[in-house]
Amino acid sequence: MDINTIVNANGIYPLEWTSRFGYPTISIQQEGMRVPMGQFFAALARGEKPELKVKTGYQVGVRIVTSPYPFKDQETFDTYSKDAAVIFKKPTDGVHIVDVKRTNGDGNWVVTGTSGVVLVVCGTGITMRQAKKQAYTRVQNVLIPNMYYRTDIGDRWQEDSDLLHNWGYLRDM
């Protein structure tokens, strides 16, 4: 279950409720898990009560996108993004695929789908600053023609975490 909310001093207000994994949330959460996600959910499916072991600290995820994101335009996707090469300069630690596929024969990665959402690149750290730094360092490992991404992920955390603490939503760390 994925519930998106707005939080302020007066309360928590649900915005969206979906009975599926939220994207890119699931990729970001997966980075914080010490047990492989498939193993964890398989145990749940068998009726077991697996212990959820997580890393201490924070996780950050950065969506790597191409045209037409955030719009839907098949012609733009076909012209600028379809079958564009996805190249990794280094190992793919923290990289979660979204709309990519391996080509037959050579095993190279290319952009597929129609949304323009290609990858979610994640970082972890004891502090938000460390997690953000690792995520954006990993983004530099990715080469895709016409790719773009937000550069402000995590920027508001210092101020926002102070507010959440003052409103009583966060405990002392």
Chimera marker file (.cmm) of the C-alpha trace (Angstrom):
<marker_set name="trace">
<marker id="1" x="0.000" y="0.000" z="0.000" r="1" g="1" b="0" radius="0.5"/>
<marker id="2" x="1.357" y="3.411" z="-0.941" r="1" g="1" b="0" radius="0.5"/>
<marker id="3" x="-0.154" y="6.498" z="0.689" r="1" g="1" b="0" radius="0.5"/>
<marker id="4" x="1.108" y="9.957" z="-0.272" r="1" g="1" b="0" radius="0.5"/>
<marker id="5" x="0.369" y="12.722" z="2.211" r="1" g="1" b="0" radius="0.5"/>
<marker id="6" x="0.728" y="16.393" z="3.013" r="1" g="1" b="0" radius="0.5"/>
<marker id="7" x="1.971" y="17.047" z="6.539" r="1" g="1" b="0" radius="0.5"/>
<marker id="8" x="1.768" y="20.290" z="8.479" r="1" g="1" b="0" radius="0.5"/>
<marker id="9" x="1.412" y="21.454" z="12.074" r="1" g="1" b="0" radius="0.5"/>
<marker id="10" x="-2.327" y="20.679" z="11.985" r="1" g="1" b="0" radius="0.5"/>
<marker id="11" x="-2.131" y="17.062" z="10.857" r="1" g="1" b="0" radius="0.5"/>
<marker id="12" x="-1.409" y="14.492" z="8.181" r="1" g="1" b="0" radius="0.5"/>
<marker id="13" x="-3.662" y="14.588" z="5.119" r="1" g="1" b="0" radius="0.5"/>
<marker id="14" x="-3.792" y="11.735" z="2.573" r="1" g="1" b="0" radius="0.5"/>
<marker id="15" x="-3.496" y="12.793" z="-1.054" r="1" g="1" b="0" radius="0.5"/>
<marker id="16" x="-3.293" y="9.493" z="-2.879" r="1" g="1" b="0" radius="0.5"/>
<marker id="17" x="-3.830" y="5.880" z="-1.922" r="1" g="1" b="0" radius="0.5"/>
<marker id="18" x="-2.685" y="3.136" z="-4.270" r="1" g="1" b="0" radius="0.5"/>
<marker id="19" x="-2.689" y="-0.604" z="-3.717" r="1" g="1" b="0" radius="0.5"/>
<marker id="20" x="0.576" y="-1.106" z="-5.552" r="1" g="1" b="0" radius="0.5"/>
<marker id="21" x="4.169" y="-0.138" z="-4.985" r="1" g="1" b="0" radius="0.5"/>
<marker id="22" x="4.766" y="3.546" z="-5.547" r="1" g="1" b="0" radius="0.5"/>
<marker id="23" x="7.401" y="4.583" z="-8.042" r="1" g="1" b="0" radius="0.5"/>
<marker id="24" x="10.154" y="5.630" z="-7.477" r="1" g="1" b="0" radius="0.5"/>
<marker id="25" x="9.467" y="4.983" z="-3.777" r="1" g="1" b="0" radius="0.5"/>
<marker id="26" x="9.938" y="1.215" z="-3.998" r="1" g="1" b="0" radius="0.5"/>
<marker id="27" x="13.418" y="1.609" z="-5.531" r="1" g="1" b="0" radius="0.5"/>
<marker id="28" x="14.435" y="4.050" z="-2.810" r="1" g="1" b="0" radius="0.5"/>
<marker id="29" x="13.085" y="1.787" z="-0.060" r="1" g="1" b="0" radius="0.5"/>
<marker id="30" x="14.874" y="-1.202" z="-1.588" r="1" g="1" b="0" radius="0.5"/>
<marker id="31" x="18.214" y="0.603" z="-1.172" r="1" g="1" b="0" radius="0.5"/>
<marker id="32" x="17.656" y="0.749" z="2.574" r="1" g="1" b="0" radius="0.5"/>
<marker id="33" x="16.828" y="-2.930" z="3.007" r="1" g="1" b="0" radius="0.5"/>
<marker id="34" x="19.527" y="-5.320" z="4.234" r="1" g="1" b="0" radius="0.5"/>
<marker id="35" x="17.573" y="-8.347" z="2.993" r="1" g="1" b="0" radius="0.5"/>
<marker id="36" x="16.892" y="-8.766" z="-0.743" r="1" g="1" b="0" radius="0.5"/>
<marker id="37" x="13.384" y="-7.496" z="-1.457" r="1" g="1" b="0" radius="0.5"/>
<marker id="38" x="12.373" y="-10.643" z="-3.340" r="1" g="1" b="0" radius="0.5"/>
<marker id="39" x="13.423" y="-12.819" z="-0.415" r="1" g="1" b="0" radius="0.5"/>
<marker id="40" x="11.490" y="-10.605" z="2.011" r="1" g="1" b="0" radius="0.5"/>
<marker id="41" x="8.261" y="-10.683" z="-0.042" r="1" g="1" b="0" radius="0.5"/>
<marker id="42" x="8.578" y="-14.416" z="-0.755" r="1" g="1" b="0" radius="0.5"/>
<marker id="43" x="8.650" y="-15.023" z="3.005" r="1" g="1" b="0" radius="0.5"/>
<marker id="44" x="5.542" y="-12.853" z="3.422" r="1" g="1" b="0" radius="0.5"/>
<marker id="45" x="3.795" y="-14.810" z="0.652" r="1" g="1" b="0" radius="0.5"/>
<marker id="46" x="4.580" y="-18.060" z="2.488" r="1" g="1" b="0" radius="0.5"/>
<marker id="47" x="2.823" y="-16.668" z="5.569" r="1" g="1" b="0" radius="0.5"/>
<marker id="48" x="6.038" y="-16.107" z="7.485" r="1" g="1" b="0" radius="0.5"/>
<marker id="49" x="6.865" y="-13.002" z="9.501" r="1" g="1" b="0" radius="0.5"/>
<marker id="50" x="10.307" y="-12.004" z="8.214" r="1" g="1" b="0" radius="0.5"/>
<marker id="51" x="12.306" y="-9.437" z="10.129" r="1" g="1" b="0" radius="0.5"/>
<marker id="52" x="12.680" y="-6.228" z="8.145" r="1" g="1" b="0" radius="0.5"/>
<marker id="53" x="16.337" y="-5.292" z="8.545" r="1" g="1" b="0" radius="0.5"/>
<marker id="54" x="17.230" y="-1.834" z="7.274" r="1" g="1" b="0" radius="0.5"/>
<marker id="55" x="20.314" y="0.345" z="7.048" r="1" g="1" b="0" radius="0.5"/>
<marker id="56" x="20.766" y="3.212" z="9.466" r="1" g="1" b="0" radius="0.5"/>
<marker id="57" x="20.415" y="6.601" z="7.839" r="1" g="1" b="0" radius="0.5"/>
<marker id="58" x="18.818" y="7.897" z="4.683" r="1" g="1" b="0" radius="0.5"/>
<marker id="59" x="18.082" y="6.898" z="1.096" r="1" g="1" b="0" radius="0.5"/>
<marker id="60" x="17.700" y="9.276" z="-1.849" r="1" g="1" b="0" radius="0.5"/>
<marker id="61" x="16.487" y="8.494" z="-5.360" r="1" g="1" b="0" radius="0.5"/>
<marker id="62" x="16.948" y="10.499" z="-8.555" r="1" g="1" b="0" radius="0.5"/>
<marker id="63" x="14.833" y="9.747" z="-11.617" r="1" g="1" b="0" radius="0.5"/>
<marker id="64" x="16.781" y="9.768" z="-14.885" r="1" g="1" b="0" radius="0.5"/>
<marker id="65" x="14.376" y="10.734" z="-17.658" r="1" g="1" b="0" radius="0.5"/>
<marker id="66" x="14.284" y="11.545" z="-21.362" r="1" g="1" b="0" radius="0.5"/>
<marker id="67" x="11.694" y="13.180" z="-23.594" r="1" g="1" b="0" radius="0.5"/>
<marker id="68" x="8.719" y="13.327" z="-23.476" r="1" g="1" b="0" radius="0.5"/>
<marker id="69" x="8.702" y="13.089" z="-19.653" r="1" g="1" b="0" radius="0.5"/>
<marker id="70" x="6.648" y="14.465" z="-17.888" r="1" g="1" b="0" radius="0.5"/>
<marker id="71" x="4.305" y="14.577" z="-20.888" r="1" g="1" b="0" radius="0.5"/>
<marker id="72" x="2.784" y="11.856" z="-23.068" r="1" g="1" b="0" radius="0.5"/>
<marker id="73" x="3.787" y="12.315" z="-26.682" r="1" g="1" b="0" radius="0.5"/>
<marker id="74" x="4.515" y="9.194" z="-28.703" r="1" g="1" b="0" radius="0.5"/>
<marker id="75" x="6.034" y="11.110" z="-31.632" r="1" g="1" b="0" radius="0.5"/>
<marker id="76" x="8.500" y="12.931" z="-29.364" r="1" g="1" b="0" radius="0.5"/>
<marker id="77" x="9.427" y="9.690" z="-27.602" r="1" g="1" b="0" radius="0.5"/>
<marker id="78" x="9.954" y="7.890" z="-30.917" r="1" g="1" b="0" radius="0.5"/>
<marker id="79" x="12.068" y="10.747" z="-32.286" r="1" g="1" b="0" radius="0.5"/>
<marker id="80" x="14.312" y="11.534" z="-29.310" r="1" g="1" b="0" radius="0.5"/>
<marker id="81" x="14.288" y="8.639" z="-26.862" r="1" g="1" b="0" radius="0.5"/>
<marker id="82" x="13.202" y="5.281" z="-28.281" r="1" g="1" b="0" radius="0.5"/>
<marker id="83" x="16.093" y="2.810" z="-28.409" r="1" g="1" b="0" radius="0.5"/>
<marker id="84" x="18.599" y="5.402" z="-27.126" r="1" g="1" b="0" radius="0.5"/>
<marker id="85" x="21.693" y="3.729" z="-25.682" r="1" g="1" b="0" radius="0.5"/>
<marker id="86" x="21.977" y="3.473" z="-21.896" r="1" g="1" b="0" radius="0.5"/>
<marker id="87" x="25.657" y="3.358" z="-20.963" r="1" g="1" b="0" radius="0.5"/>
<marker id="88" x="27.213" y="2.887" z="-17.532" r="1" g="1" b="0" radius="0.5"/>
<marker id="89" x="30.799" y="4.066" z="-17.050" r="1" g="1" b="0" radius="0.5"/>
<marker id="90" x="31.166" y="2.055" z="-13.835" r="1" g="1" b="0" radius="0.5"/>
<marker id="91" x="29.256" y="-0.747" z="-12.061" r="1" g="1" b="0" radius="0.5"/>
<marker id="92" x="25.547" y="-0.150" z="-11.614" r="1" g="1" b="0" radius="0.5"/>
<marker id="93" x="25.378" y="0.020" z="-7.815" r="1" g="1" b="0" radius="0.5"/>
<marker id="94" x="22.234" y="1.877" z="-6.756" r="1" g="1" b="0" radius="0.5"/>
<marker id="95" x="20.756" y="1.841" z="-10.279" r="1" g="1" b="0" radius="0.5"/>
<marker id="96" x="17.181" y="0.591" z="-10.656" r="1" g="1" b="0" radius="0.5"/>
<marker id="97" x="15.856" y="0.052" z="-14.163" r="1" g="1" b="0" radius="0.5"/>
<marker id="98" x="12.449" y="1.358" z="-15.178" r="1" g="1" b="0" radius="0.5"/>
<marker id="99" x="11.872" y="1.490" z="-18.942" r="1" g="1" b="0" radius="0.5"/>
<marker id="100" x="14.984" y="-0.133" z="-20.398" r="1" g="1" b="0" radius="0.5"/>
<marker id="101" x="15.705" y="-3.439" z="-22.082" r="1" g="1" b="0" radius="0.5"/>
<marker id="102" x="18.710" y="-5.424" z="-23.246" r="1" g="1" b="0" radius="0.5"/>
<marker id="103" x="19.049" y="-5.708" z="-26.976" r="1" g="1" b="0" radius="0.5"/>
<marker id="104" x="19.310" y="-9.126" z="-28.549" r="1" g="1" b="0" radius="0.5"/>
<marker id="105" x="22.768" y="-10.271" z="-29.417" r="1" g="1" b="0" radius="0.5"/>
<marker id="106" x="25.015" y="-7.568" z="-27.993" r="1" g="1" b="0" radius="0.5"/>
<marker id="107" x="23.396" y="-7.275" z="-24.556" r="1" g="1" b="0" radius="0.5"/>
<marker id="108" x="23.462" y="-3.470" z="-24.576" r="1" g="1" b="0" radius="0.5"/>
<marker id="109" x="20.820" y="-1.489" z="-22.697" r="1" g="1" b="0" radius="0.5"/>
<marker id="110" x="18.389" y="0.793" z="-24.577" r="1" g="1" b="0" radius="0.5"/>
<marker id="111" x="15.451" y="3.021" z="-23.631" r="1" g="1" b="0" radius="0.5"/>
<marker id="112" x="12.046" y="1.410" z="-24.144" r="1" g="1" b="0" radius="0.5"/>
<marker id="113" x="8.462" y="2.070" z="-23.019" r="1" g="1" b="0" radius="0.5"/>
<marker id="114" x="6.863" y="5.431" z="-23.771" r="1" g="1" b="0" radius="0.5"/>
<marker id="115" x="7.009" y="7.441" z="-20.532" r="1" g="1" b="0" radius="0.5"/>
<marker id="116" x="10.596" y="8.663" z="-20.748" r="1" g="1" b="0" radius="0.5"/>
<marker id="117" x="11.331" y="7.422" z="-17.212" r="1" g="1" b="0" radius="0.5"/>
<marker id="118" x="14.490" y="5.366" z="-17.710" r="1" g="1" b="0" radius="0.5"/>
<marker id="119" x="16.200" y="4.759" z="-14.358" r="1" g="1" b="0" radius="0.5"/>
<marker id="120" x="16.075" y="5.557" z="-10.663" r="1" g="1" b="0" radius="0.5"/>
<marker id="121" x="19.558" y="6.112" z="-9.253" r="1" g="1" b="0" radius="0.5"/>
<marker id="122" x="19.796" y="5.830" z="-5.467" r="1" g="1" b="0" radius="0.5"/>
<marker id="123" x="22.267" y="6.670" z="-2.756" r="1" g="1" b="0" radius="0.5"/>
<marker id="124" x="22.426" y="5.901" z="0.945" r="1" g="1" b="0" radius="0.5"/>
<marker id="125" x="24.231" y="7.503" z="3.849" r="1" g="1" b="0" radius="0.5"/>
<marker id="126" x="24.233" y="8.123" z="7.568" r="1" g="1" b="0" radius="0.5"/>
<marker id="127" x="23.179" y="11.716" z="6.796" r="1" g="1" b="0" radius="0.5"/>
<marker id="128" x="20.900" y="13.102" z="4.101" r="1" g="1" b="0" radius="0.5"/>
<marker id="129" x="23.879" y="15.004" z="2.694" r="1" g="1" b="0" radius="0.5"/>
<marker id="130" x="25.881" y="11.756" z="2.325" r="1" g="1" b="0" radius="0.5"/>
<marker id="131" x="22.964" y="9.934" z="0.678" r="1" g="1" b="0" radius="0.5"/>
<marker id="132" x="22.430" y="12.802" z="-1.750" r="1" g="1" b="0" radius="0.5"/>
<marker id="133" x="26.125" y="12.979" z="-2.602" r="1" g="1" b="0" radius="0.5"/>
<marker id="134" x="26.285" y="9.253" z="-3.310" r="1" g="1" b="0" radius="0.5"/>
<marker id="135" x="23.161" y="9.373" z="-5.495" r="1" g="1" b="0" radius="0.5"/>
<marker id="136" x="24.415" y="12.275" z="-7.617" r="1" g="1" b="0" radius="0.5"/>
<marker id="137" x="27.886" y="10.707" z="-7.885" r="1" g="1" b="0" radius="0.5"/>
<marker id="138" x="26.196" y="7.582" z="-9.231" r="1" g="1" b="0" radius="0.5"/>
<marker id="139" x="24.147" y="9.686" z="-11.673" r="1" g="1" b="0" radius="0.5"/>
<marker id="140" x="27.455" y="10.834" z="-13.199" r="1" g="1" b="0" radius="0.5"/>
<marker id="141" x="28.057" y="7.173" z="-14.087" r="1" g="1" b="0" radius="0.5"/>
<marker id="142" x="25.069" y="7.168" z="-16.490" r="1" g="1" b="0" radius="0.5"/>
<marker id="143" x="25.193" y="8.260" z="-20.126" r="1" g="1" b="0" radius="0.5"/>
<marker id="144" x="21.948" y="8.484" z="-22.127" r="1" g="1" b="0" radius="0.5"/>
<marker id="145" x="21.408" y="10.888" z="-25.038" r="1" g="1" b="0" radius="0.5"/>
<marker id="146" x="19.123" y="13.778" z="-24.002" r="1" g="1" b="0" radius="0.5"/>
<marker id="147" x="18.803" y="12.553" z="-20.395" r="1" g="1" b="0" radius="0.5"/>
<marker id="148" x="17.900" y="14.953" z="-17.631" r="1" g="1" b="0" radius="0.5"/>
<marker id="149" x="17.122" y="14.845" z="-13.914" r="1" g="1" b="0" radius="0.5"/>
<marker id="150" x="16.328" y="17.079" z="-10.968" r="1" g="1" b="0" radius="0.5"/>
<marker id="151" x="19.318" y="18.485" z="-9.128" r="1" g="1" b="0" radius="0.5"/>
<marker id="152" x="17.491" y="19.582" z="-5.964" r="1" g="1" b="0" radius="0.5"/>
<marker id="153" x="16.585" y="16.230" z="-4.398" r="1" g="1" b="0" radius="0.5"/>
<marker id="154" x="17.106" y="16.451" z="-0.630" r="1" g="1" b="0" radius="0.5"/>
<marker id="155" x="17.868" y="20.192" z="-0.627" r="1" g="1" b="0" radius="0.5"/>
<marker id="156" x="14.971" y="21.043" z="1.703" r="1" g="1" b="0" radius="0.5"/>
<marker id="157" x="15.581" y="18.202" z="4.170" r="1" g="1" b="0" radius="0.5"/>
<marker id="158" x="17.399" y="20.275" z="6.806" r="1" g="1" b="0" radius="0.5"/>
<marker id="159" x="14.572" y="22.796" z="7.074" r="1" g="1" b="0" radius="0.5"/>
<marker id="160" x="11.759" y="20.272" z="6.569" r="1" g="1" b="0" radius="0.5"/>
<marker id="161" x="13.141" y="17.835" z="9.158" r="1" g="1" b="0" radius="0.5"/>
<marker id="162" x="13.278" y="20.665" z="11.706" r="1" g="1" b="0" radius="0.5"/>
<marker id="163" x="9.602" y="21.402" z="11.045" r="1" g="1" b="0" radius="0.5"/>
<marker id="164" x="8.626" y="17.728" z="11.304" r="1" g="1" b="0" radius="0.5"/>
<marker id="165" x="10.534" y="17.461" z="14.576" r="1" g="1" b="0" radius="0.5"/>
<marker id="166" x="8.898" y="20.604" z="15.991" r="1" g="1" b="0" radius="0.5"/>
<marker id="167" x="5.445" y="19.327" z="14.994" r="1" g="1" b="0" radius="0.5"/>
<marker id="168" x="6.132" y="16.066" z="16.836" r="1" g="1" b="0" radius="0.5"/>
<marker id="169" x="6.322" y="13.736" z="13.819" r="1" g="1" b="0" radius="0.5"/>
<marker id="170" x="10.006" y="12.853" z="14.234" r="1" g="1" b="0" radius="0.5"/>
<marker id="171" x="11.636" y="11.524" z="17.362" r="1" g="1" b="0" radius="0.5"/>
<marker id="172" x="15.074" y="12.588" z="18.567" r="1" g="1" b="0" radius="0.5"/>
<marker id="173" x="17.794" y="10.862" z="16.613" r="1" g="1" b="0" radius="0.5"/>
<link id1="1" id2="2" r="1" g="1" b="0" radius="0.2"/>
<link id1="2" id2="3" r="1" g="1" b="0" radius="0.2"/>
<link id1="3" id2="4" r="1" g="1" b="0" radius="0.2"/>
<link id1="4" id2="5" r="1" g="1" b="0" radius="0.2"/>
<link id1="5" id2="6" r="1" g="1" b="0" radius="0.2"/>
<link id1="6" id2="7" r="1" g="1" b="0" radius="0.2"/>
<link id1="7" id2="8" r="1" g="1" b="0" radius="0.2"/>
<link id1="8" id2="9" r="1" g="1" b="0" radius="0.2"/>
<link id1="9" id2="10" r="1" g="1" b="0" radius="0.2"/>
<link id1="10" id2="11" r="1" g="1" b="0" radius="0.2"/>
<link id1="11" id2="12" r="1" g="1" b="0" radius="0.2"/>
<link id1="12" id2="13" r="1" g="1" b="0" radius="0.2"/>
<link id1="13" id2="14" r="1" g="1" b="0" radius="0.2"/>
<link id1="14" id2="15" r="1" g="1" b="0" radius="0.2"/>
<link id1="15" id2="16" r="1" g="1" b="0" radius="0.2"/>
<link id1="16" id2="17" r="1" g="1" b="0" radius="0.2"/>
<link id1="17" id2="18" r="1" g="1" b="0" radius="0.2"/>
<link id1="18" id2="19" r="1" g="1" b="0" radius="0.2"/>
<link id1="19" id2="20" r="1" g="1" b="0" radius="0.2"/>
<link id1="20" id2="21" r="1" g="1" b="0" radius="0.2"/>
<link id1="21" id2="22" r="1" g="1" b="0" radius="0.2"/>
<link id1="22" id2="23" r="1" g="1" b="0" radius="0.2"/>
<link id1="23" id2="24" r="1" g="1" b="0" radius="0.2"/>
<link id1="24" id2="25" r="1" g="1" b="0" radius="0.2"/>
<link id1="25" id2="26" r="1" g="1" b="0" radius="0.2"/>
<link id1="26" id2="27" r="1" g="1" b="0" radius="0.2"/>
<link id1="27" id2="28" r="1" g="1" b="0" radius="0.2"/>
<link id1="28" id2="29" r="1" g="1" b="0" radius="0.2"/>
<link id1="29" id2="30" r="1" g="1" b="0" radius="0.2"/>
<link id1="30" id2="31" r="1" g="1" b="0" radius="0.2"/>
<link id1="31" id2="32" r="1" g="1" b="0" radius="0.2"/>
<link id1="32" id2="33" r="1" g="1" b="0" radius="0.2"/>
<link id1="33" id2="34" r="1" g="1" b="0" radius="0.2"/>
<link id1="34" id2="35" r="1" g="1" b="0" radius="0.2"/>
<link id1="35" id2="36" r="1" g="1" b="0" radius="0.2"/>
<link id1="36" id2="37" r="1" g="1" b="0" radius="0.2"/>
<link id1="37" id2="38" r="1" g="1" b="0" radius="0.2"/>
<link id1="38" id2="39" r="1" g="1" b="0" radius="0.2"/>
<link id1="39" id2="40" r="1" g="1" b="0" radius="0.2"/>
<link id1="40" id2="41" r="1" g="1" b="0" radius="0.2"/>
<link id1="41" id2="42" r="1" g="1" b="0" radius="0.2"/>
<link id1="42" id2="43" r="1" g="1" b="0" radius="0.2"/>
<link id1="43" id2="44" r="1" g="1" b="0" radius="0.2"/>
<link id1="44" id2="45" r="1" g="1" b="0" radius="0.2"/>
<link id1="45" id2="46" r="1" g="1" b="0" radius="0.2"/>
<link id1="46" id2="47" r="1" g="1" b="0" radius="0.2"/>
<link id1="47" id2="48" r="1" g="1" b="0" radius="0.2"/>
<link id1="48" id2="49" r="1" g="1" b="0" radius="0.2"/>
<link id1="49" id2="50" r="1" g="1" b="0" radius="0.2"/>
<link id1="50" id2="51" r="1" g="1" b="0" radius="0.2"/>
<link id1="51" id2="52" r="1" g="1" b="0" radius="0.2"/>
<link id1="52" id2="53" r="1" g="1" b="0" radius="0.2"/>
<link id1="53" id2="54" r="1" g="1" b="0" radius="0.2"/>
<link id1="54" id2="55" r="1" g="1" b="0" radius="0.2"/>
<link id1="55" id2="56" r="1" g="1" b="0" radius="0.2"/>
<link id1="56" id2="57" r="1" g="1" b="0" radius="0.2"/>
<link id1="57" id2="58" r="1" g="1" b="0" radius="0.2"/>
<link id1="58" id2="59" r="1" g="1" b="0" radius="0.2"/>
<link id1="59" id2="60" r="1" g="1" b="0" radius="0.2"/>
<link id1="60" id2="61" r="1" g="1" b="0" radius="0.2"/>
<link id1="61" id2="62" r="1" g="1" b="0" radius="0.2"/>
<link id1="62" id2="63" r="1" g="1" b="0" radius="0.2"/>
<link id1="63" id2="64" r="1" g="1" b="0" radius="0.2"/>
<link id1="64" id2="65" r="1" g="1" b="0" radius="0.2"/>
<link id1="65" id2="66" r="1" g="1" b="0" radius="0.2"/>
<link id1="66" id2="67" r="1" g="1" b="0" radius="0.2"/>
<link id1="67" id2="68" r="1" g="1" b="0" radius="0.2"/>
<link id1="68" id2="69" r="1" g="1" b="0" radius="0.2"/>
<link id1="69" id2="70" r="1" g="1" b="0" radius="0.2"/>
<link id1="70" id2="71" r="1" g="1" b="0" radius="0.2"/>
<link id1="71" id2="72" r="1" g="1" b="0" radius="0.2"/>
<link id1="72" id2="73" r="1" g="1" b="0" radius="0.2"/>
<link id1="73" id2="74" r="1" g="1" b="0" radius="0.2"/>
<link id1="74" id2="75" r="1" g="1" b="0" radius="0.2"/>
<link id1="75" id2="76" r="1" g="1" b="0" radius="0.2"/>
<link id1="76" id2="77" r="1" g="1" b="0" radius="0.2"/>
<link id1="77" id2="78" r="1" g="1" b="0" radius="0.2"/>
<link id1="78" id2="79" r="1" g="1" b="0" radius="0.2"/>
<link id1="79" id2="80" r="1" g="1" b="0" radius="0.2"/>
<link id1="80" id2="81" r="1" g="1" b="0" radius="0.2"/>
<link id1="81" id2="82" r="1" g="1" b="0" radius="0.2"/>
<link id1="82" id2="83" r="1" g="1" b="0" radius="0.2"/>
<link id1="83" id2="84" r="1" g="1" b="0" radius="0.2"/>
<link id1="84" id2="85" r="1" g="1" b="0" radius="0.2"/>
<link id1="85" id2="86" r="1" g="1" b="0" radius="0.2"/>
<link id1="86" id2="87" r="1" g="1" b="0" radius="0.2"/>
<link id1="87" id2="88" r="1" g="1" b="0" radius="0.2"/>
<link id1="88" id2="89" r="1" g="1" b="0" radius="0.2"/>
<link id1="89" id2="90" r="1" g="1" b="0" radius="0.2"/>
<link id1="90" id2="91" r="1" g="1" b="0" radius="0.2"/>
<link id1="91" id2="92" r="1" g="1" b="0" radius="0.2"/>
<link id1="92" id2="93" r="1" g="1" b="0" radius="0.2"/>
<link id1="93" id2="94" r="1" g="1" b="0" radius="0.2"/>
<link id1="94" id2="95" r="1" g="1" b="0" radius="0.2"/>
<link id1="95" id2="96" r="1" g="1" b="0" radius="0.2"/>
<link id1="96" id2="97" r="1" g="1" b="0" radius="0.2"/>
<link id1="97" id2="98" r="1" g="1" b="0" radius="0.2"/>
<link id1="98" id2="99" r="1" g="1" b="0" radius="0.2"/>
<link id1="99" id2="100" r="1" g="1" b="0" radius="0.2"/>
<link id1="100" id2="101" r="1" g="1" b="0" radius="0.2"/>
<link id1="101" id2="102" r="1" g="1" b="0" radius="0.2"/>
<link id1="102" id2="103" r="1" g="1" b="0" radius="0.2"/>
<link id1="103" id2="104" r="1" g="1" b="0" radius="0.2"/>
<link id1="104" id2="105" r="1" g="1" b="0" radius="0.2"/>
<link id1="105" id2="106" r="1" g="1" b="0" radius="0.2"/>
<link id1="106" id2="107" r="1" g="1" b="0" radius="0.2"/>
<link id1="107" id2="108" r="1" g="1" b="0" radius="0.2"/>
<link id1="108" id2="109" r="1" g="1" b="0" radius="0.2"/>
<link id1="109" id2="110" r="1" g="1" b="0" radius="0.2"/>
<link id1="110" id2="111" r="1" g="1" b="0" radius="0.2"/>
<link id1="111" id2="112" r="1" g="1" b="0" radius="0.2"/>
<link id1="112" id2="113" r="1" g="1" b="0" radius="0.2"/>
<link id1="113" id2="114" r="1" g="1" b="0" radius="0.2"/>
<link id1="114" id2="115" r="1" g="1" b="0" radius="0.2"/>
<link id1="115" id2="116" r="1" g="1" b="0" radius="0.2"/>
<link id1="116" id2="117" r="1" g="1" b="0" radius="0.2"/>
<link id1="117" id2="118" r="1" g="1" b="0" radius="0.2"/>
<link id1="118" id2="119" r="1" g="1" b="0" radius="0.2"/>
<link id1="119" id2="120" r="1" g="1" b="0" radius="0.2"/>
<link id1="120" id2="121" r="1" g="1" b="0" radius="0.2"/>
<link id1="121" id2="122" r="1" g="1" b="0" radius="0.2"/>
<link id1="122" id2="123" r="1" g="1" b="0" radius="0.2"/>
<link id1="123" id2="124" r="1" g="1" b="0" radius="0.2"/>
<link id1="124" id2="125" r="1" g="1" b="0" radius="0.2"/>
<link id1="125" id2="126" r="1" g="1" b="0" radius="0.2"/>
<link id1="126" id2="127" r="1" g="1" b="0" radius="0.2"/>
<link id1="127" id2="128" r="1" g="1" b="0" radius="0.2"/>
<link id1="128" id2="129" r="1" g="1" b="0" radius="0.2"/>
<link id1="129" id2="130" r="1" g="1" b="0" radius="0.2"/>
<link id1="130" id2="131" r="1" g="1" b="0" radius="0.2"/>
<link id1="131" id2="132" r="1" g="1" b="0" radius="0.2"/>
<link id1="132" id2="133" r="1" g="1" b="0" radius="0.2"/>
<link id1="133" id2="134" r="1" g="1" b="0" radius="0.2"/>
<link id1="134" id2="135" r="1" g="1" b="0" radius="0.2"/>
<link id1="135" id2="136" r="1" g="1" b="0" radius="0.2"/>
<link id1="136" id2="137" r="1" g="1" b="0" radius="0.2"/>
<link id1="137" id2="138" r="1" g="1" b="0" radius="0.2"/>
<link id1="138" id2="139" r="1" g="1" b="0" radius="0.2"/>
<link id1="139" id2="140" r="1" g="1" b="0" radius="0.2"/>
<link id1="140" id2="141" r="1" g="1" b="0" radius="0.2"/>
<link id1="141" id2="142" r="1" g="1" b="0" radius="0.2"/>
<link id1="142" id2="143" r="1" g="1" b="0" radius="0.2"/>
<link id1="143" id2="144" r="1" g="1" b="0" radius="0.2"/>
<link id1="144" id2="145" r="1" g="1" b="0" radius="0.2"/>
<link id1="145" id2="146" r="1" g="1" b="0" radius="0.2"/>
<link id1="146" id2="147" r="1" g="1" b="0" radius="0.2"/>
<link id1="147" id2="148" r="1" g="1" b="0" radius="0.2"/>
<link id1="148" id2="149" r="1" g="1" b="0" radius="0.2"/>
<link id1="149" id2="150" r="1" g="1" b="0" radius="0.2"/>
<link id1="150" id2="151" r="1" g="1" b="0" radius="0.2"/>
<link id1="151" id2="152" r="1" g="1" b="0" radius="0.2"/>
<link id1="152" id2="153" r="1" g="1" b="0" radius="0.2"/>
<link id1="153" id2="154" r="1" g="1" b="0" radius="0.2"/>
<link id1="154" id2="155" r="1" g="1" b="0" radius="0.2"/>
<link id1="155" id2="156" r="1" g="1" b="0" radius="0.2"/>
<link id1="156" id2="157" r="1" g="1" b="0" radius="0.2"/>
<link id1="157" id2="158" r="1" g="1" b="0" radius="0.2"/>
<link id1="158" id2="159" r="1" g="1" b="0" radius="0.2"/>
<link id1="159" id2="160" r="1" g="1" b="0" radius="0.2"/>
<link id1="160" id2="161" r="1" g="1" b="0" radius="0.2"/>
<link id1="161" id2="162" r="1" g="1" b="0" radius="0.2"/>
<link id1="162" id2="163" r="1" g="1" b="0" radius="0.2"/>
<link id1="163" id2="164" r="1" g="1" b="0" radius="0.2"/>
<link id1="164" id2="165" r="1" g="1" b="0" radius="0.2"/>
<link id1="165" id2="166" r="1" g="1" b="0" radius="0.2"/>
<link id1="166" id2="167" r="1" g="1" b="0" radius="0.2"/>
<link id1="167" id2="168" r="1" g="1" b="0" radius="0.2"/>
<link id1="168" id2="169" r="1" g="1" b="0" radius="0.2"/>
<link id1="169" id2="170" r="1" g="1" b="0" radius="0.2"/>
<link id1="170" id2="171" r="1" g="1" b="0" radius="0.2"/>
<link id1="171" id2="172" r="1" g="1" b="0" radius="0.2"/>
<link id1="172" id2="173" r="1" g="1" b="0" radius="0.2"/>
</marker_set>
